[in-house]
Amino acid sequence: MTDNDSQYNSLAGFVYIFNLIVGAGALALPKAFSEAGLLLSAIIIVILAFLSFMTCSFMVEAMAIANAVLQQKEKAKIENHEVNEKIETLQDESRTLLSNNAEINGQPSFEIRKKVEMGEMARMFFGKIGIRLFYLCIAVYLYGDLAIYATAVPKSMRDVICETSESSGNDSNNTNVSISSSGQDDDKCCGLRRDDVYRILVAAFAVLVCPFAFTNVQKTKYIQYLTTFLRWLCFSFMIVLALIHLGKGKGNGRPSVADFSGIPDLFGASVYSFMCQHSLPSLITPLKSKKNVTTILFMDVGVALLFYSLLSFTALFTFVDSEIEDVYTLSFKHITSTGISTFLALYPVFALSASFPIISITLRENLKALFHKDDRKFPWIVDRIGFPLFAVLPPIVIALSTTNVEMLVSLTGSYAGVGVQYIIPTMLIVYGRQKAAEILGFNDNDYGSFFKHRFWTWMILSWTLLSVGVVTAYNIKKRI
């Protein structure tokens, strides 16, 4: 049951879900748009926004079914006690529980009262193999998330440090300019190669942030407030600066109409940018009134679509393709003052660093669930040392081997992201509806998705298979 003190109204729910949707993935969208072209990008992102809303509605229905199934099991358990023990106090307790958890006619209610996470729903609706595949998909997605963060933060810091170093060097010693113009030292930063500076910063990031994976630290509301404020300040700066630049007639962008070779990166970035399904149970359950939850989700996805379009299309007409960085905040060094461009470049450092410990802890717990067998406990060294290291070391190794954030976003979104956003919600609703018919004998669900016909589930799965196939074919072609 949800504590009344922790509940919030529909407006707050809209804001929380929107803040979850608009995250780090948005920073890779402008580059992906520039590679795929104006018209192709617009078509694909609209399709993916629609599919994301559909699977969000699947998640809401699955949550309602899970609540009803739990109530039915509790009801059966209480009735069994009544029959076997015939104790008056137990009968009183059972009547109290039933009055809280069932409708007047004694049937279980589909009301979403208890928070049932995606993993718990998987255990309720899937078999053993399905549960393993679920946790494997979630783990791969979280690995991708951490690799993106571990790459974007040091890369942003390196670019700020190197830009500052080059500016001070040019002011104090004109010989640096001649060396750079000759092409001999343009890869230098603070006397080192830029790649070496980046790797040093990756190592520093690992030392400072990765130890949190060994703890049970929780994200506080103050960190959420701070990162939300910084996010909106940063994105507002980027949109306004681009619009001002265009208003002055200084836009240099000449976007293409369509370039199908950019589909893989665009697909991955777009999927990643509409990701919220895995966190909906935590955000929807505390809503005071859930009767408008579908409308809230539709508005969230719609406003996010408009926001992404505004961010990306202003980028396409403001910058030439070569000026749009894979971390979009780094692009503004071309058009604004040093102070603002430095703030924008450092945004990923603040926002992503705050999220890295929480995601690493989430990954650690999912890895434990993936490898858990029966009721056996893991040895202390495996539980306290092995799993945290297993969670943070692969992302750091990936970050040391590449600076290509766009590629990491593309791979994460195109494969694991597709599983989390499309396949898992669709499978949850398919097996959840079967479970409702099997255990409850009915599925009169007030929170049922508008997309009830089997056509929609088959469409999601077919689109997913087609999209992953196209992305894989393009990636293979690039390597040949």
Secondary structure, DSSP 4 states (H G I P E B T S, - for coil): ---GGG-B-HHHHHHHHHHHHSSGGGGGHHHHHHHH-HHHHHHHHHHHHHHHHHHHHHHHHHHHHHHHHHHHHHHHHHHHHHHHH--HHHHHHHHHHHHHHB-TTSPBP----S---HHHHHHHHS-HHHHHHHHHHHHHHHHHHHHHHHHHHHHHHHHHHHHHHHHHHHHH-THHHHHHHTTSSTTEETTEEHHHHHHHHHHHHHHHHGGGGGS-----HHHHHHHHHHHHHHHHHHHHHHHHHHHTT-------S--GGGHHHHHHHHHHHT--GGGHHHHHTTBS--TTHHHHHHHHHHHHHHHHHHHHHHHHHHS-GGG--SSGGGGGGGTS-HHHHHHHHHHHHHHHHHHHHHHHHHHHHHHHHHH--TTPPPPHHIIIIIHHHHHHHHHHHHHHH---HHHHHHHIIIIIIHIIIIIHHHHHHHHHHHHIIIIIS----TT--S--SHHHHHHHHHHHHHHHHHHHHHHHHHH-
